[in-house]
């Protein structure tokens, strides 16, 4: 049996959903494989998690990100936040 390539047509929404799923899986694998100095895996939070934690809107979060008030990582269109960074902000407040 030979491997055959398949062509699949997706609309933009389906494409971004599949891309987000793939990135989520890569982040999970990365979290599993990365060990930090305290031998714990760093937990990553999504934008929706930050919005719930701080009870803010998406535009406010975007402003915080642009002004450097909250550190973040970006892989393609996927934005994540280290839980440890968020905990530091909660403990010390935003500057």
Secondary structure, 3 states (H helix, E strand, C coil): CCCCCCCCCCCHHHHHHHHHHHHHHHHHHHHHHCCCCCCCCCCEECHHHHHHHHCCCHHHHHHHHHHCCCCCEEECCEEEEEHHHHHHHHHHCCC
